[in-house]
């Protein structure tokens, strides 16, 4: 009564918003990294541009949650990412929920 409208209209709007959230969650890619150890720290960074010293400017990300094995799980939007899994580093691109491996030259060409 305070804001106008009926309960039916509010419930319909809430359902639309909930489905939009579910669809947005499903469109993201899932990436898993091993948990940190005493010898190595694992990380994932989004590449956000170029950097004068390091070539690529990165934004380090926190995991969204940990799975039952203790691995870090990330939900990612479209873009370029770099990871370190404790043994090796690599880069990949997320396009519409799909992960594709890329090299540094193709990342620089795409963001420059």
MIDOPA-966335 format. One record per residue (C-alpha): residue in three letters; x, y, z. Coordinates in steps of 0.001 Angstrom, whole numbers. Example, Ala and Ser with C-alpha at 12.3 -4.5 7.8 and 13.67 -1.06 7.14 Angstrom:
# MIDOPA-966335
<papa code="ALA" X="12300" Y="-4500" Z="7800"/>
<papa code="SER" X="13670" Y="-1060" Z="7140"/>
# end
This chain:
# MIDOPA-966335
<papa code="UNK" X="0" Y="0" Z="0"/>
<papa code="UNK" X="2896" Y="2369" Z="738"/>
<papa code="UNK" X="4501" Y="2201" Z="-2744"/>
<papa code="UNK" X="1434" Y="1268" Z="-4788"/>
<papa code="UNK" X="885" Y="-1874" Z="-6795"/>
<papa code="UNK" X="-292" Y="-5297" Z="-5794"/>
<papa code="UNK" X="1512" Y="-8242" Z="-4281"/>
<papa code="UNK" X="1101" Y="-10040" Z="-7604"/>
<papa code="UNK" X="3005" Y="-7268" Z="-9438"/>
<papa code="UNK" X="5816" Y="-7270" Z="-6839"/>
<papa code="UNK" X="6092" Y="-11056" Z="-7001"/>
<papa code="UNK" X="6296" Y="-10960" Z="-10820"/>
<papa code="UNK" X="9043" Y="-8319" Z="-10685"/>
<papa code="UNK" X="10963" Y="-10368" Z="-8105"/>
<papa code="UNK" X="10779" Y="-13472" Z="-10319"/>
<papa code="UNK" X="12060" Y="-11536" Z="-13338"/>
<papa code="UNK" X="14974" Y="-10227" Z="-11299"/>
<papa code="UNK" X="15780" Y="-13702" Z="-9944"/>
<papa code="UNK" X="15800" Y="-15232" Z="-13446"/>
<papa code="UNK" X="18031" Y="-12431" Z="-14705"/>
<papa code="UNK" X="20501" Y="-13246" Z="-11902"/>
<papa code="UNK" X="20428" Y="-16972" Z="-12756"/>
<papa code="UNK" X="21039" Y="-16270" Z="-16451"/>
<papa code="UNK" X="23930" Y="-13920" Z="-15643"/>
<papa code="UNK" X="25469" Y="-16576" Z="-13348"/>
<papa code="UNK" X="25186" Y="-19245" Z="-16054"/>
<papa code="UNK" X="26876" Y="-17032" Z="-18670"/>
<papa code="UNK" X="30079" Y="-16875" Z="-16627"/>
<papa code="UNK" X="32972" Y="-19299" Z="-17024"/>
<papa code="UNK" X="34203" Y="-21382" Z="-14100"/>
<papa code="UNK" X="37960" Y="-21637" Z="-13529"/>
<papa code="UNK" X="39587" Y="-23733" Z="-10797"/>
<papa code="UNK" X="43068" Y="-23347" Z="-9312"/>
<papa code="UNK" X="44894" Y="-25524" Z="-6815"/>
<papa code="UNK" X="44943" Y="-24297" Z="-3239"/>
<papa code="UNK" X="47972" Y="-22425" Z="-1876"/>
<papa code="UNK" X="50766" Y="-24507" Z="-398"/>
<papa code="UNK" X="53715" Y="-23641" Z="1815"/>
<papa code="UNK" X="55956" Y="-23566" Z="-1263"/>
<papa code="UNK" X="53709" Y="-21836" Z="-3794"/>
<papa code="UNK" X="50890" Y="-19345" Z="-3823"/>
<papa code="UNK" X="48364" Y="-19640" Z="-6633"/>
<papa code="UNK" X="46656" Y="-16595" Z="-8118"/>
<papa code="UNK" X="44395" Y="-15344" Z="-10887"/>
<papa code="UNK" X="44485" Y="-11828" Z="-12291"/>
<papa code="UNK" X="42297" Y="-10059" Z="-14806"/>
<papa code="UNK" X="44245" Y="-8144" Z="-17440"/>
<papa code="UNK" X="42819" Y="-4622" Z="-17435"/>
<papa code="UNK" X="45194" Y="-2766" Z="-19777"/>
<papa code="UNK" X="48812" Y="-2052" Z="-20526"/>
<papa code="UNK" X="51521" Y="-1110" Z="-18039"/>
<papa code="UNK" X="54685" Y="892" Z="-18890"/>
<papa code="UNK" X="57019" Y="-1415" Z="-16930"/>
<papa code="UNK" X="55328" Y="-4827" Z="-16832"/>
<papa code="UNK" X="53592" Y="-4673" Z="-20273"/>
<papa code="UNK" X="50233" Y="-5767" Z="-18822"/>
<papa code="UNK" X="48270" Y="-4152" Z="-16008"/>
<papa code="UNK" X="46580" Y="-6739" Z="-13786"/>
<papa code="UNK" X="43847" Y="-6777" Z="-11175"/>
<papa code="UNK" X="44323" Y="-9728" Z="-8814"/>
<papa code="UNK" X="41107" Y="-11559" Z="-7968"/>
<papa code="UNK" X="39870" Y="-13354" Z="-4871"/>
<papa code="UNK" X="38188" Y="-16716" Z="-5353"/>
<papa code="UNK" X="34404" Y="-16833" Z="-5301"/>
<papa code="UNK" X="34399" Y="-20023" Z="-3240"/>
<papa code="UNK" X="36396" Y="-23184" Z="-2530"/>
<papa code="UNK" X="35225" Y="-26580" Z="-3714"/>
<papa code="UNK" X="35179" Y="-29781" Z="-1641"/>
<papa code="UNK" X="38863" Y="-30449" Z="-2482"/>
<papa code="UNK" X="40034" Y="-27024" Z="-1280"/>
<papa code="UNK" X="40659" Y="-25689" Z="-4789"/>
<papa code="UNK" X="39934" Y="-22038" Z="-5518"/>
<papa code="UNK" X="36951" Y="-21543" Z="-7829"/>
<papa code="UNK" X="36441" Y="-18351" Z="-9837"/>
<papa code="UNK" X="33357" Y="-17258" Z="-11810"/>
<papa code="UNK" X="34628" Y="-15108" Z="-14687"/>
<papa code="UNK" X="33133" Y="-12606" Z="-17107"/>
<papa code="UNK" X="34384" Y="-12021" Z="-20636"/>
<papa code="UNK" X="37972" Y="-10763" Z="-20802"/>
<papa code="UNK" X="41628" Y="-11734" Z="-20575"/>
<papa code="UNK" X="43133" Y="-13425" Z="-17511"/>
<papa code="UNK" X="46535" Y="-14622" Z="-16297"/>
<papa code="UNK" X="47052" Y="-17387" Z="-13744"/>
<papa code="UNK" X="49789" Y="-19040" Z="-11727"/>
<papa code="UNK" X="48967" Y="-22528" Z="-10468"/>
<papa code="UNK" X="52177" Y="-23005" Z="-8475"/>
<papa code="UNK" X="54019" Y="-24798" Z="-11292"/>
<papa code="UNK" X="53369" Y="-22701" Z="-14377"/>
<papa code="UNK" X="51830" Y="-19458" Z="-15568"/>
<papa code="UNK" X="49455" Y="-19003" Z="-18445"/>
<papa code="UNK" X="46928" Y="-16709" Z="-20071"/>
<papa code="UNK" X="43442" Y="-17293" Z="-21341"/>
<papa code="UNK" X="40454" Y="-15416" Z="-22697"/>
<papa code="UNK" X="36838" Y="-15886" Z="-21650"/>
<papa code="UNK" X="34289" Y="-15395" Z="-24435"/>
<papa code="UNK" X="30614" Y="-16072" Z="-23640"/>
<papa code="UNK" X="31441" Y="-18548" Z="-20898"/>
<papa code="UNK" X="34087" Y="-20401" Z="-22934"/>
<papa code="UNK" X="37789" Y="-20432" Z="-21954"/>
<papa code="UNK" X="40440" Y="-20246" Z="-24702"/>
<papa code="UNK" X="44202" Y="-20329" Z="-24115"/>
<papa code="UNK" X="46082" Y="-17351" Z="-25585"/>
<papa code="UNK" X="49641" Y="-16032" Z="-25574"/>
<papa code="UNK" X="50936" Y="-12653" Z="-24438"/>
<papa code="UNK" X="51317" Y="-11287" Z="-27977"/>
<papa code="UNK" X="47664" Y="-11876" Z="-28829"/>
<papa code="UNK" X="46602" Y="-10242" Z="-25532"/>
<papa code="UNK" X="48743" Y="-7191" Z="-26263"/>
<papa code="UNK" X="47336" Y="-6968" Z="-29791"/>
<papa code="UNK" X="43762" Y="-7170" Z="-28517"/>
<papa code="UNK" X="44036" Y="-4560" Z="-25743"/>
<papa code="UNK" X="46399" Y="-2092" Z="-27455"/>
# end
